[in-house]
Amino acid sequence: MPVDRPNVLLICVDEWRGDCLSAAGHPHVETPHLDELARRGTRFERAYSATPTCAPARVALFTGQSQERHGRVGYDDGIPFDAAHPVTLPREFAKAGYHTQAIGKMHVWPERSRIGFDDVVLHDGFLHHSRRAHRQQFAFFDDYVPWLRRQPGVSPDADYFDHGVNCNSIVARPWDKPEHLHPTHWIGTQAIEWMYRRDPTRPFFLYLSFHRPHPPYDPPAWAFEQYLGIDPYEPVVGDWEQAWAEFRRDGDYQASIGRIPPHVVHRARAGYYGLMTQIDLQINRILESLADFGLYDDTVVAFTSDHGEMMGDHHMFRKGVPYEGSARIPFIVADAPSRGGPASVADEVVELRDVMPTLLDLAGLPVPETVDGRSLAGHLRGEPGPRREYLHGEHVYWGQSLQWMTDGRTKYVWGSAKGVEQLFDLETDPHELRDLSGLPEHAATRALWRDRLARALEGREEGFVEDGELVTGRPVTTVLEHTRARI
């Protein structure tokens, strides 16, 4: 084992919007420790999740593959991960002699699959599929709740759902227990305890996966109150909001789209941002502990999210849609301090599939042929290399496939059910307020991007393309045939 091979820490959060970093200029969110990490490395301004919900996004993260290759184009529980995706990021590190550990959210099935990690300390959050399948026998699928029930002064039947806030609701309230019992704090504690147990003769790959800021929006009271005084919520609504009106459920606090009272969204923002600030402090706690253990100077650190959160934009909530709030994510990579490298902000389009080849490259390890993501390590060496021309994203949602393409400057959206088309100029209209697709002066641009999408979908089993043209009304699937064949 080369003595100069670095440790690697990959931090993944859940449902964190790409614009929610103070380093990115957000007007309210305070993330000083992530900002410090960005100053040490490269912050990718145009990072995306091509399939922006938990399960398929994490497949891209763990396999380094596009959705066309890994075959998960929608959300689906109960897919045997190892059979469907045998080549993974932790397996590659383990093959190279790394001590590999995961702590937190995995969102794989079966829930105890280690997918190449030496060990997993698990907390996926509120998974309906697992809670029902195991009839709340948490020890089968969760390590946090059994730990919680062992803590002094805690009920033997305590749950993270004691406060009653659902995992897809925009209802927000402060955490109902002492802060050290919060799942976010638990992740930090587990990480530090693991540092004592790690094999000191081997470099490590540590995957820390926070369930928050995914709902429930339940930060500690201090973090919740920090954001209650921000400017009142003002909806960001495009001139195209009626495009998806048939799916609206006004007044439903768990709806993906619908009008919600502004004061409710204001509290949701306070809870959402408060969870981010809590995570930022736990990340600082973990990085300082790396320094205490003498590991910091030899550790590559990456930070990203599986997808974003619409948080009221265009009267939408949650994720799964092609818009910036949902599909754009934070992504920061910092090389080991002992190896130096210029700090920078990159504006090219990158995606979760690029995490695996980037980290393997920084560790000096080969990238498997199964990977079709690309290494971004050149940015940390001052040698960025060729840019991705554009990115294709998609997700089965609202009974259809929502398809999209972007080069970071323009975005094209197509809905497979009725052929809804949208075109946005992200440079002049970053909030996607004005749909340009119906304007004659943008007809050529729309045709260019429509043709690009048709070429990307040519030959797909759903039959989205005939004679070079996009076809509406085709049946959709969440798992492509070549992946179903493996399982």
LOTIVO-664857 format. One record per residue (C-alpha): residue in one letter; x, z, y; residue number from 1. Coordinates in nm, 4 decimals, always signed. Each point is the difference from the previous one (the first is absolute). Layout:
NODE rest        x        z        y  nr
NODE    A        X        Z        Y NUM
...
END
This chain:
NODE rest        x        z        y  nr
NODE    M  +0.0000  +0.0000  +0.0000   1
NODE    P  +0.1623  -0.1035  +0.3319   2
NODE    V  +0.0645  +0.3060  +0.2122   3
NODE    D  -0.1204  -0.1792  +0.3127   4
NODE    R  -0.3449  -0.0870  -0.1368   5
NODE    P  -0.2546  +0.1562  +0.2395   6
NODE    N  -0.2962  +0.2216  -0.0712   7
NODE    V  -0.3337  -0.1605  +0.0904   8
NODE    L  -0.3043  +0.1766  +0.1445   9
NODE    L  -0.3185  -0.2056  +0.0265  10
NODE    I  -0.2784  +0.1685  +0.1973  11
NODE    C  -0.3437  -0.1564  -0.0342  12
NODE    V  -0.3080  +0.1221  +0.1851  13
NODE    D  -0.3598  -0.1053  -0.0486  14
NODE    E  -0.2152  -0.1846  +0.2550  15
NODE    W  +0.2427  +0.0207  +0.2975  16
NODE    R  -0.0536  -0.2758  +0.2581  17
NODE    G  +0.2995  -0.2047  +0.1063  18
NODE    D  -0.0470  +0.0809  +0.3678  19
NODE    C  -0.0143  +0.3786  -0.0489  20
NODE    L  +0.3590  +0.0916  +0.0849  21
NODE    S  +0.1117  +0.1253  +0.3360  22
NODE    A  +0.3033  -0.2274  -0.0452  23
NODE    A  -0.2454  -0.2918  -0.0131  24
NODE    G  -0.1531  +0.1050  +0.3320  25
NODE    H  -0.3166  +0.1676  -0.1233  26
NODE    P  -0.1650  +0.1785  +0.2943  27
NODE    H  -0.0883  +0.3171  -0.1920  28
NODE    V  +0.1747  +0.0416  -0.3369  29
NODE    E  +0.3174  +0.2087  +0.0091  30
NODE    T  +0.2508  -0.0718  -0.2783  31
NODE    P  +0.3387  +0.1136  +0.1373  32
NODE    H  +0.1703  +0.0306  -0.3379  33
NODE    L  -0.1079  -0.3408  -0.1250  34
NODE    D  +0.1120  -0.1352  +0.3377  35
NODE    E  +0.3402  +0.1556  -0.0671  36
NODE    L  +0.0110  -0.1679  -0.3408  37
NODE    A  -0.0820  -0.3330  +0.1673  38
NODE    R  +0.2866  +0.0495  +0.2458  39
NODE    R  +0.2304  +0.0417  -0.2995  40
NODE    G  -0.1117  -0.3196  -0.1705  41
NODE    T  -0.2411  -0.2912  +0.0352  42
NODE    R  -0.3685  +0.0198  +0.0875  43
NODE    F  -0.1926  -0.3068  -0.1144  44
NODE    E  -0.2617  -0.0649  +0.2660  45
NODE    R  -0.1963  -0.2555  -0.2042  46
NODE    A  -0.0292  +0.1615  -0.3425  47
NODE    Y  -0.3138  -0.0627  -0.2044  48
NODE    S  -0.1766  +0.0970  -0.3187  49
NODE    A  -0.1193  -0.3282  -0.1517  50
NODE    T  -0.2667  +0.1735  -0.2125  51
NODE    P  -0.0929  +0.2931  +0.2243  52
NODE    T  -0.1501  +0.2629  -0.2278  53
NODE    C  +0.1748  +0.2725  -0.1990  54
NODE    A  +0.0289  -0.1409  -0.3525  55
NODE    P  +0.1086  -0.3627  +0.0555  56
NODE    A  +0.2254  +0.0939  +0.2932  57
NODE    R  +0.1930  +0.2445  -0.2167  58
NODE    V  +0.0410  -0.2672  -0.2657  59
NODE    A  +0.1789  -0.2130  +0.2607  60
NODE    L  +0.2124  +0.2989  +0.1011  61
NODE    F  +0.1021  +0.0859  -0.3565  62
NODE    T  +0.0529  -0.3570  -0.1275  63
NODE    G  +0.1338  -0.1908  +0.3015  64
NODE    Q  -0.2579  -0.2707  -0.0667  65
NODE    S  -0.2576  -0.1947  +0.1971  66
NODE    Q  -0.3628  +0.0293  -0.1029  67
NODE    E  +0.0169  -0.3485  -0.1489  68
NODE    R  +0.2681  +0.1245  -0.2392  69
NODE    H  -0.1123  +0.3564  -0.0761  70
NODE    G  -0.3619  -0.1166  -0.0239  71
NODE    R  -0.1774  +0.2931  +0.1669  72
NODE    V  -0.2117  -0.1531  +0.2763  73
NODE    G  -0.2538  +0.2813  +0.0426  74
NODE    Y  -0.0514  +0.3670  -0.0695  75
NODE    D  -0.0512  +0.0847  -0.3662  76
NODE    D  +0.0595  +0.3309  -0.1819  77
NODE    G  +0.0779  +0.0237  -0.3698  78
NODE    I  +0.2581  -0.2804  -0.0222  79
NODE    P  +0.2833  +0.1101  -0.2358  80
NODE    F  +0.2970  -0.0192  +0.2331  81
NODE    D  +0.2885  -0.0256  -0.2448  82
NODE    A  -0.1601  -0.2845  -0.1940  83
NODE    A  -0.0926  -0.1896  +0.3145  84
NODE    H  +0.3235  +0.0619  +0.1923  85
NODE    P  +0.2979  +0.0747  -0.2262  86
NODE    V  +0.2778  -0.0565  +0.2580  87
NODE    T  -0.0058  +0.2677  +0.2690  88
NODE    L  +0.2134  +0.1428  +0.2785  89
NODE    P  +0.0571  +0.3378  -0.1705  90
NODE    R  +0.0885  -0.1705  -0.3300  91
NODE    E  +0.2690  -0.2043  +0.1724  92
NODE    F  +0.1510  +0.3103  +0.1576  93
NODE    A  -0.0196  +0.1859  -0.3322  94
NODE    K  +0.1760  -0.2896  -0.1793  95
NODE    A  +0.2831  +0.0364  +0.2493  96
NODE    G  +0.0405  +0.3689  -0.0809  97
NODE    Y  -0.1963  +0.1488  +0.2868  98
NODE    H  -0.1927  +0.3255  -0.0362  99
NODE    T  -0.3518  -0.1127  +0.0917 100
NODE    Q  -0.2813  +0.2267  +0.1163 101
NODE    A  -0.3469  -0.0562  +0.1478 102
NODE    I  -0.1911  +0.2664  +0.1923 103
NODE    G  -0.3538  -0.0536  +0.1274 104
NODE    K  -0.2298  -0.2985  -0.0245 105
NODE    M  +0.0588  -0.2672  -0.2640 106
NODE    H  -0.3485  -0.1517  -0.0481 107
NODE    V  +0.0811  -0.1549  -0.3361 108
NODE    W  -0.1858  +0.0156  -0.3319 109
NODE    P  +0.0174  +0.1891  -0.2231 110
NODE    E  +0.0618  +0.2556  +0.2698 111
NODE    R  +0.2988  +0.1551  -0.1790 112
NODE    S  +0.1817  -0.3317  -0.0428 113
NODE    R  +0.3523  +0.0417  +0.1343 114
NODE    I  +0.0626  -0.3778  +0.0477 115
NODE    G  +0.3767  +0.0591  -0.0318 116
NODE    F  +0.0409  +0.3333  +0.1781 117
NODE    D  +0.1766  +0.2793  -0.1893 118
NODE    D  -0.2771  +0.2319  +0.1158 119
NODE    V  -0.3114  -0.0010  +0.2192 120
NODE    V  -0.1517  +0.2940  +0.1897 121
NODE    L  -0.3435  -0.1411  +0.0682 122
NODE    H  -0.2655  +0.0206  +0.2695 123
NODE    D  -0.2052  -0.3143  +0.0521 124
NODE    G  -0.2628  +0.1649  +0.2187 125
NODE    F  -0.3707  -0.0267  -0.0724 126
NODE    L  -0.0250  -0.2705  -0.2679 127
NODE    H  -0.3621  -0.0326  -0.1109 128
NODE    H  +0.1066  -0.1869  -0.3122 129
NODE    S  +0.2301  +0.2819  -0.1179 130
NODE    R  -0.2177  +0.2938  +0.1000 131
NODE    R  -0.2933  -0.1409  -0.1949 132
NODE    A  +0.1964  -0.1237  -0.2989 133
NODE    H  +0.1675  +0.3388  -0.0479 134
NODE    R  -0.2986  +0.2076  +0.1180 135
NODE    Q  +0.2107  +0.1787  +0.2614 136
NODE    Q  +0.2601  +0.1153  -0.2524 137
NODE    F  +0.2666  -0.0525  +0.2634 138
NODE    A  +0.3018  +0.0752  -0.2165 139
NODE    F  -0.0495  -0.3373  -0.1691 140
NODE    F  +0.0388  -0.1984  +0.3218 141
NODE    D  +0.1208  +0.2234  +0.2848 142
NODE    D  +0.2725  +0.2596  +0.0586 143
NODE    Y  -0.1049  +0.1195  +0.3443 144
NODE    V  -0.3340  +0.1632  -0.0896 145
NODE    P  +0.1391  +0.2041  -0.2924 146
NODE    W  +0.2817  +0.1133  +0.2336 147
NODE    L  -0.2517  +0.0862  +0.2730 148
NODE    R  -0.2016  +0.2165  -0.2393 149
NODE    R  +0.3105  +0.2003  -0.0901 150
NODE    Q  +0.0746  +0.0991  +0.3603 151
NODE    P  -0.0614  +0.3588  +0.1177 152
NODE    G  -0.3432  +0.0548  +0.1487 153
NODE    V  -0.1351  -0.3366  -0.1183 154
NODE    S  -0.3081  -0.0314  -0.2175 155
NODE    P  +0.0591  -0.1110  -0.3620 156
NODE    D  -0.2434  -0.2867  +0.0591 157
NODE    A  +0.1367  -0.1070  +0.3417 158
NODE    D  +0.0060  -0.3718  +0.0815 159
NODE    Y  +0.1174  -0.2213  +0.2853 160
NODE    F  -0.3696  -0.0924  +0.0334 161
NODE    D  -0.1092  +0.3562  +0.0852 162
NODE    H  -0.0629  -0.1004  +0.3624 163
NODE    G  -0.2373  -0.2750  -0.1152 164
NODE    V  +0.1500  -0.2914  +0.1934 165
NODE    N  -0.0078  -0.3178  -0.2085 166
NODE    C  +0.3073  -0.2104  -0.0650 167
NODE    N  -0.1413  -0.3087  +0.1744 168
NODE    S  -0.1911  +0.1746  +0.2776 169
NODE    I  +0.0795  +0.0010  +0.3711 170
NODE    V  -0.1281  +0.3579  +0.0260 171
NODE    A  +0.2921  +0.2128  +0.1215 172
NODE    R  +0.0690  +0.3732  +0.0018 173
NODE    P  +0.3074  +0.2251  -0.0187 174
NODE    W  +0.1464  +0.1017  -0.3369 175
NODE    D  -0.1855  +0.3007  -0.1448 176
NODE    K  +0.2998  +0.1814  -0.1558 177
NODE    P  +0.3443  +0.1183  +0.1164 178
NODE    E  +0.2211  -0.2932  +0.0971 179
NODE    H  +0.2537  +0.0539  -0.2804 180
NODE    L  -0.2818  -0.0803  -0.2473 181
NODE    H  -0.0769  -0.3400  +0.1570 182
NODE    P  +0.0876  -0.2995  -0.2248 183
NODE    T  +0.2331  -0.1374  +0.2675 184
NODE    H  +0.1971  +0.3260  +0.0157 185
NODE    W  -0.0002  +0.0142  -0.3809 186
NODE    I  +0.1767  -0.3379  -0.0158 187
NODE    G  +0.2758  +0.1321  +0.2252 188
NODE    T  +0.0372  +0.3162  -0.2055 189
NODE    Q  +0.0147  -0.1908  -0.3288 190
NODE    A  +0.2658  -0.2340  +0.1414 191
NODE    I  +0.2242  +0.2873  +0.1048 192
NODE    E  -0.0454  +0.1834  -0.3296 193
NODE    W  +0.0961  -0.3190  -0.1833 194
NODE    M  +0.3294  -0.0174  +0.1877 195
NODE    Y  +0.1097  +0.3116  -0.1889 196
NODE    R  -0.0939  -0.1562  -0.3346 197
NODE    R  +0.1436  -0.3509  +0.0442 198
NODE    D  +0.2927  -0.1169  -0.2075 199
NODE    P  +0.3029  +0.0413  +0.2320 200
NODE    T  +0.2095  -0.2456  -0.2012 201
NODE    R  -0.2261  -0.2968  +0.0795 202
NODE    P  -0.1389  -0.1621  +0.3144 203
NODE    F  -0.3749  +0.0386  +0.0375 204
NODE    F  -0.3017  -0.2126  +0.0787 205
NODE    L  -0.2710  +0.2284  +0.1381 206
NODE    Y  -0.3483  -0.1349  +0.0728 207
NODE    L  -0.1994  +0.2313  +0.2278 208
NODE    S  -0.3610  -0.1092  +0.0343 209
NODE    F  -0.2290  +0.1830  +0.2414 210
NODE    H  -0.3739  -0.0405  -0.0587 211
NODE    R  -0.0722  +0.0482  +0.3703 212
NODE    P  -0.0812  -0.1248  +0.2636 213
NODE    H  -0.2612  -0.1472  -0.2362 214
NODE    P  -0.3277  +0.1931  +0.0373 215
NODE    P  -0.1036  +0.2752  -0.0142 216
NODE    Y  +0.1063  +0.0427  +0.3625 217
NODE    D  +0.0921  +0.3651  -0.0433 218
NODE    P  +0.3298  +0.0874  +0.1697 219
NODE    P  +0.0886  +0.3588  +0.0856 220
NODE    A  -0.1866  +0.1276  +0.3050 221
NODE    W  +0.3018  -0.0275  +0.2322 222
NODE    A  +0.0455  -0.3692  -0.0856 223
NODE    F  -0.3731  -0.0745  +0.0293 224
NODE    E  -0.0242  +0.1698  +0.3389 225
NODE    Q  +0.3087  -0.1841  +0.1277 226
NODE    Y  -0.2013  -0.3227  +0.0139 227
NODE    L  -0.3482  +0.1212  +0.0962 228
NODE    G  +0.0897  -0.0367  +0.3674 229
NODE    I  +0.1078  -0.3656  -0.0136 230
NODE    D  -0.1941  -0.2670  +0.1887 231
NODE    P  -0.3585  -0.0477  -0.1214 232
NODE    Y  -0.0465  -0.2576  -0.2725 233
NODE    E  -0.0756  -0.3511  +0.1271 234
NODE    P  -0.0821  -0.2530  -0.2732 235
NODE    V  +0.2202  -0.3059  -0.0381 236
NODE    V  -0.2533  -0.2722  -0.0764 237
NODE    G  +0.0652  -0.3714  -0.0378 238
NODE    D  -0.2317  -0.2805  +0.1051 239
NODE    W  -0.0533  -0.0710  -0.3703 240
NODE    E  -0.1457  +0.3340  -0.1144 241
NODE    Q  -0.3165  -0.1652  -0.1345 242
NODE    A  +0.2025  -0.1973  -0.2558 243
NODE    W  -0.0364  +0.2862  -0.2507 244
NODE    A  -0.3273  +0.1489  +0.1289 245
NODE    E  -0.1690  -0.0194  -0.3412 246
NODE    F  +0.2333  +0.2744  -0.1260 247
NODE    R  -0.0617  +0.2431  +0.2849 248
NODE    R  -0.1370  +0.3469  -0.0733 249
NODE    D  -0.0448  +0.1622  +0.3385 250
NODE    G  +0.0199  +0.3779  -0.0023 251
NODE    D  +0.1578  +0.0179  -0.3480 252
NODE    Y  +0.3165  +0.2090  +0.0310 253
NODE    Q  +0.1463  -0.1567  -0.3154 254
NODE    A  -0.0842  -0.3611  +0.0824 255
NODE    S  +0.2668  -0.2674  +0.0259 256
NODE    I  -0.1783  -0.1482  +0.3020 257
NODE    G  -0.2663  +0.1445  +0.2267 258
NODE    R  -0.0618  +0.1664  +0.3339 259
NODE    I  +0.0946  +0.3688  +0.0070 260
NODE    P  -0.0520  +0.2376  +0.2974 261
NODE    P  +0.3129  -0.0058  +0.2200 262
NODE    H  +0.0438  +0.3787  -0.0116 263
NODE    V  +0.0196  -0.0173  -0.3824 264
NODE    V  +0.2695  -0.2697  +0.0153 265
NODE    H  +0.1836  +0.2034  +0.2637 266
NODE    R  +0.0224  +0.2948  -0.2400 267
NODE    A  +0.1036  -0.2335  -0.2828 268
NODE    R  +0.2870  -0.1269  +0.2154 269
NODE    A  +0.1066  +0.3589  +0.0691 270
NODE    G  +0.0010  +0.0730  -0.3737 271
NODE    Y  +0.1780  -0.3261  -0.0853 272
NODE    Y  +0.2709  +0.0406  +0.2622 273
NODE    G  +0.0353  +0.3700  -0.0815 274
NODE    L  +0.0781  -0.0837  -0.3622 275
NODE    M  +0.2693  -0.2398  +0.1210 276
NODE    T  +0.1632  +0.2667  +0.2125 277
NODE    Q  -0.0083  +0.2428  -0.2928 278
NODE    I  +0.1667  -0.2600  -0.2250 279
NODE    D  +0.2619  -0.0732  +0.2657 280
NODE    L  +0.0990  +0.3674  -0.0005 281
NODE    Q  +0.0165  +0.0129  -0.3794 282
NODE    I  +0.2238  -0.3066  +0.0000 283
NODE    N  +0.2279  +0.1807  +0.2436 284
NODE    R  -0.0050  +0.3041  -0.2305 285
NODE    I  +0.1044  -0.2165  -0.2943 286
NODE    L  +0.2745  -0.1853  +0.1884 287
NODE    E  +0.1439  +0.3261  +0.1315 288
NODE    S  +0.0007  +0.1332  -0.3573 289
NODE    L  +0.1906  -0.3092  -0.1132 290
NODE    A  +0.2624  +0.0933  +0.2575 291
NODE    D  +0.0077  +0.3610  -0.1243 292
NODE    F  +0.0611  -0.1248  -0.3545 293
NODE    G  +0.2791  -0.2297  +0.1220 294
NODE    L  -0.1983  -0.3121  -0.0915 295
NODE    Y  -0.1127  -0.1406  +0.3341 296
NODE    D  +0.3089  -0.2063  +0.0855 297
NODE    D  -0.0200  -0.1895  -0.3299 298
NODE    T  -0.3742  -0.0666  -0.0098 299
NODE    V  -0.1896  -0.3183  +0.0885 300
NODE    V  -0.3427  +0.0910  +0.1382 301
NODE    A  -0.3007  -0.2330  +0.0182 302
NODE    F  -0.3462  +0.0780  +0.1381 303
NODE    T  -0.3146  -0.2069  -0.0436 304
NODE    S  -0.3732  +0.0093  -0.0800 305
NODE    D  -0.2185  -0.1729  -0.2552 306
NODE    H  -0.2420  -0.1269  +0.2681 307
NODE    G  -0.1536  +0.0930  +0.3336 308
NODE    E  -0.3370  +0.1277  +0.1239 309
NODE    M  -0.2435  -0.1829  +0.2293 310
NODE    M  -0.1025  +0.3258  +0.1753 311
NODE    G  -0.2952  -0.1551  +0.1810 312
NODE    D  +0.1552  -0.3305  +0.1051 313
NODE    H  -0.2801  -0.2591  -0.0048 314
NODE    H  -0.2264  +0.2804  -0.1293 315
NODE    M  +0.2021  +0.0027  -0.3244 316
NODE    F  +0.1505  +0.2901  -0.1923 317
NODE    R  +0.2226  +0.0400  -0.3042 318
NODE    K  +0.2007  -0.3040  -0.1185 319
NODE    G  -0.0193  -0.3141  -0.2178 320
NODE    V  -0.0628  -0.2401  +0.2893 321
NODE    P  +0.2493  -0.2499  +0.1487 322
NODE    Y  +0.0175  +0.1505  +0.3481 323
NODE    E  +0.3042  +0.1689  +0.1531 324
NODE    G  -0.1338  +0.3549  -0.0282 325
NODE    S  -0.0425  -0.0428  -0.3747 326
NODE    A  +0.2789  -0.2350  -0.1069 327
NODE    R  +0.2871  +0.0879  +0.2343 328
NODE    I  +0.2182  +0.2931  -0.1065 329
NODE    P  +0.3038  +0.1954  +0.1213 330
NODE    F  +0.3312  -0.0809  -0.1662 331
NODE    I  +0.3335  +0.1618  +0.0844 332
NODE    V  +0.3234  -0.0256  -0.1999 333
NODE    A  +0.3123  +0.1990  +0.0855 334
NODE    D  +0.3236  -0.0466  -0.1920 335
NODE    A  +0.2085  +0.3019  -0.0994 336
NODE    P  +0.1565  +0.1414  +0.3220 337
NODE    S  +0.3463  -0.0043  -0.1594 338
NODE    R  -0.0275  -0.3797  -0.0267 339
NODE    G  -0.1163  -0.0527  +0.3594 340
NODE    G  -0.1755  -0.3192  +0.1083 341
NODE    P  -0.1667  -0.1120  +0.3229 342
NODE    A  -0.3415  +0.1350  +0.0985 343
NODE    S  -0.2564  -0.2691  +0.0751 344
NODE    V  -0.3637  -0.1031  +0.0216 345
NODE    A  -0.0888  -0.3106  -0.2014 346
NODE    D  -0.3024  -0.2132  +0.0844 347
NODE    E  -0.0102  -0.2237  -0.3069 348
NODE    V  -0.2835  +0.0235  -0.2514 349
NODE    V  +0.0854  +0.2246  -0.2955 350
NODE    E  -0.2143  +0.1440  -0.2795 351
NODE    L  -0.0053  +0.2811  -0.2573 352
NODE    R  +0.1459  -0.2353  -0.2631 353
NODE    D  +0.3225  +0.0073  +0.2070 354
NODE    V  +0.0573  +0.3747  -0.0512 355
NODE    M  +0.1280  -0.0275  -0.3582 356
NODE    P  +0.2642  -0.2724  +0.0564 357
NODE    T  +0.1109  +0.1653  +0.3252 358
NODE    L  +0.0645  +0.3397  -0.1584 359
NODE    L  +0.1679  -0.1485  -0.3066 360
NODE    D  +0.2228  -0.2115  +0.2242 361
NODE    L  +0.0981  +0.3004  +0.2127 362
NODE    A  +0.0901  +0.1870  -0.3194 363
NODE    G  +0.2153  -0.2906  -0.1198 364
NODE    L  -0.2295  -0.0741  -0.2947 365
NODE    P  -0.1234  -0.3386  -0.1244 366
NODE    V  -0.3516  -0.1136  +0.0853 367
NODE    P  -0.2039  -0.1039  -0.3081 368
NODE    E  -0.1162  -0.3599  -0.0322 369
NODE    T  -0.3598  +0.1225  -0.0122 370
NODE    V  +0.0210  +0.0972  +0.3690 371
NODE    D  -0.1185  -0.2492  +0.2613 372
NODE    G  +0.0382  +0.2339  +0.2965 373
NODE    R  +0.3183  -0.0361  +0.2039 374
NODE    S  +0.2709  +0.2455  +0.0931 375
NODE    L  +0.0061  +0.1104  +0.3628 376
NODE    A  +0.3332  +0.1782  -0.0365 377
NODE    G  +0.1620  -0.2576  +0.2256 378
NODE    H  -0.1799  +0.1495  +0.2968 379
NODE    L  +0.1805  +0.3286  -0.0589 380
NODE    R  +0.3312  -0.1869  -0.0183 381
NODE    G  -0.0603  -0.2049  +0.3136 382
NODE    E  -0.0568  -0.3165  -0.2094 383
NODE    P  -0.3792  -0.0564  -0.0111 384
NODE    G  -0.0002  -0.3296  -0.1905 385
NODE    P  -0.2867  -0.2526  -0.0204 386
NODE    R  -0.3513  +0.1049  +0.1048 387
NODE    R  -0.3192  -0.0256  -0.2056 388
NODE    E  -0.1987  -0.2925  +0.1425 389
NODE    Y  -0.3352  +0.1705  -0.0527 390
NODE    L  -0.1768  +0.2507  -0.2230 391
NODE    H  -0.3073  -0.0465  -0.2177 392
NODE    G  -0.2226  +0.3036  -0.0492 393
NODE    E  -0.3343  +0.0570  -0.1693 394
NODE    H  -0.2388  +0.2580  -0.1397 395
NODE    V  -0.3308  -0.0055  -0.1855 396
NODE    Y  -0.2377  +0.1786  +0.2371 397
NODE    W  -0.3689  -0.0196  +0.0861 398
NODE    G  -0.0629  -0.2024  -0.3169 399
NODE    Q  +0.2408  -0.2776  +0.0942 400
NODE    S  +0.3685  -0.0729  +0.0527 401
NODE    L  +0.1202  +0.0609  +0.3539 402
NODE    Q  +0.2988  -0.2299  +0.0419 403
NODE    W  +0.2478  +0.0020  +0.2875 404
NODE    M  +0.3307  -0.1423  +0.1142 405
NODE    T  +0.2333  +0.0938  +0.2839 406
NODE    D  +0.3444  -0.0702  +0.1393 407
NODE    G  -0.0220  +0.3022  +0.2307 408
NODE    R  -0.1098  -0.2145  +0.2918 409
NODE    T  -0.3148  -0.1654  -0.1377 410
NODE    K  -0.2466  +0.1263  -0.2592 411
NODE    Y  -0.2529  -0.2048  -0.1963 412
NODE    V  -0.2858  +0.1678  -0.1927 413
NODE    W  -0.2378  -0.1568  -0.2541 414
NODE    G  -0.2872  +0.1634  -0.1895 415
NODE    S  -0.0703  -0.1627  -0.3349 416
NODE    A  -0.3744  +0.0754  -0.0134 417
NODE    K  -0.1194  -0.2042  +0.2986 418
NODE    G  +0.3181  -0.1448  +0.1431 419
NODE    V  +0.0303  +0.2308  +0.2995 420
NODE    E  +0.3051  -0.1201  +0.1929 421
NODE    Q  +0.1918  +0.1858  +0.2684 422
NODE    L  +0.3141  -0.0803  +0.1972 423
NODE    F  +0.1890  +0.2487  +0.2159 424
NODE    D  +0.2954  -0.0255  +0.2343 425
NODE    L  +0.1776  +0.3283  -0.0749 426
NODE    E  +0.2510  -0.0434  +0.2817 427
NODE    T  -0.2600  -0.0050  +0.2787 428
NODE    D  -0.2773  +0.1779  -0.1908 429
NODE    P  +0.1564  +0.2667  -0.2279 430
NODE    H  -0.3358  +0.1757  -0.0479 431
NODE    E  -0.1640  -0.3204  -0.1327 432
NODE    L  -0.2752  +0.0033  +0.2612 433
NODE    R  -0.0457  -0.3761  +0.0401 434
NODE    D  -0.0703  -0.2356  -0.2876 435
NODE    L  +0.1479  -0.3400  +0.0869 436
NODE    S  -0.1158  -0.1852  -0.3118 437
NODE    G  -0.3006  -0.1673  +0.1630 438
NODE    L  +0.1760  -0.1184  +0.3156 439
NODE    P  +0.0830  -0.3736  +0.0113 440
NODE    E  +0.3406  +0.0591  +0.1558 441
NODE    H  +0.1005  +0.2048  -0.3063 442
NODE    A  -0.1392  -0.2405  -0.2626 443
NODE    A  +0.3446  -0.1282  -0.0995 444
NODE    T  +0.1366  +0.3529  -0.0438 445
NODE    R  -0.3013  +0.0987  -0.2085 446
NODE    A  +0.0444  -0.3096  -0.2187 447
NODE    L  +0.3706  +0.0783  -0.0488 448
NODE    W  -0.0685  +0.3532  -0.1223 449
NODE    R  -0.2996  -0.1028  -0.2090 450
NODE    D  +0.2209  -0.2543  -0.1763 451
NODE    R  +0.2685  +0.2640  -0.0568 452
NODE    L  -0.2530  +0.2294  -0.1613 453
NODE    A  -0.1371  -0.2795  -0.2158 454
NODE    R  +0.3515  -0.0737  -0.1246 455
NODE    A  +0.0560  +0.3693  -0.0734 456
NODE    L  -0.3218  +0.0134  -0.2050 457
NODE    E  +0.0396  -0.3357  -0.1753 458
NODE    G  -0.0465  +0.0408  -0.3754 459
NODE    R  -0.1352  +0.3542  +0.0185 460
NODE    E  -0.2408  +0.0874  -0.2803 461
NODE    E  -0.2815  +0.0868  +0.2426 462
NODE    G  -0.0232  -0.3640  +0.1084 463
NODE    F  +0.0424  +0.0693  +0.3711 464
NODE    V  +0.1390  -0.3512  +0.0560 465
NODE    E  -0.1382  -0.3418  -0.0985 466
NODE    D  +0.1543  -0.3280  +0.1133 467
NODE    G  +0.2214  +0.1909  +0.2387 468
NODE    E  -0.2905  +0.1730  +0.1779 469
NODE    L  -0.1101  +0.3635  -0.0049 470
NODE    V  -0.3170  +0.0582  -0.2018 471
NODE    T  -0.2464  +0.2816  +0.0664 472
NODE    G  -0.2222  +0.1990  -0.2329 473
NODE    R  +0.2397  +0.0215  -0.2911 474
NODE    P  -0.0048  +0.3074  -0.2289 475
NODE    V  +0.2818  +0.2444  +0.0682 476
NODE    T  +0.2112  +0.2318  -0.2120 477
NODE    T  +0.2178  +0.3006  +0.0835 478
NODE    V  +0.2562  -0.0754  -0.2740 479
NODE    L  +0.1325  -0.3515  -0.0594 480
NODE    E  -0.0017  -0.1492  -0.3486 481
NODE    H  +0.3772  +0.0081  -0.0607 482
NODE    T  -0.0033  +0.3770  +0.0591 483
NODE    R  -0.3127  +0.0549  -0.2093 484
NODE    A  +0.1771  -0.1849  -0.2828 485
NODE    R  +0.2844  +0.2534  +0.0035 486
NODE    I  -0.2363  +0.2955  -0.0388 487
END
